Amino acid sequence: MKITNTLLALLCSACLFAQENTRNELLIRQKNGTEIYGVLSNPAVSGRHGVAIISHGFNGTHHFGEDYFKTLNDLGYAVYTFDFPCGSVNSRSDNNTMNMSISDEKNALKDIVAYFRKQKDVDRNNIVLIGESQGGLVSALAAAELKNKVSDLVLIYPALCIPDNWNSRYPNEEDIPEVSEIWGVKLGRKFMLDIRPMKPYETIGDYKGRVLIIHGTDDMVVPIDYSKRAAATYGNATLKIIDKAGHGFKPEERVLSNSYVKEFLSR
């Protein structure tokens, strides 16, 4: 069979198309029946691959994780970014923030990990958790319980201060109102009661895998000392400090942060 230049070009084009990353909506049903909305970006590789699961911060959405698609797809990881149920007024899973709680978000993340561990094309020994701010606290708590089911943990200015902040605001249980509000988002007593007994530094060290923590020196929401203490708590942690960065990185700071993540996961 004679292959013309035109046919050869079409075949090459088809090969390139087949190798492109694919992005699809993916709903994952929790054990409690709640459906988690997310987007999965697959790498342009065949066979089994690792998965990076991205947890957004307080009142965030899955859009935060889209920034990782190219960086991690190029490393051969699938990337799943999702909306925590009740985690945001814009959540496509459930936007009733009055029902938000750290423990519920932790359990949602654990259910997501369980889902991917059952997928035939997933390397069960290469599941990465990446969490920003409140999602960092959630990822740290989940990893402590999942232990060796998580290969690597990346925490971006993790909000390990949340229990301290709210327990200082409401020193006694009877001080907690039915509705609290922060940054225009309403929270119920459920959130406050859930975090009252939390002592993150007593549990996060149960995770013995590799940890990367990235934090800015000028973070006024989560003081960097919380991440310094976390780095000392973990047995195998690296702390990358971005000078003059606040809570929520600027574009150039995000590029630097992503380069740290790429370097960490390339080892």
Disulfide bonds with the S-S distance in Angstrom:
none
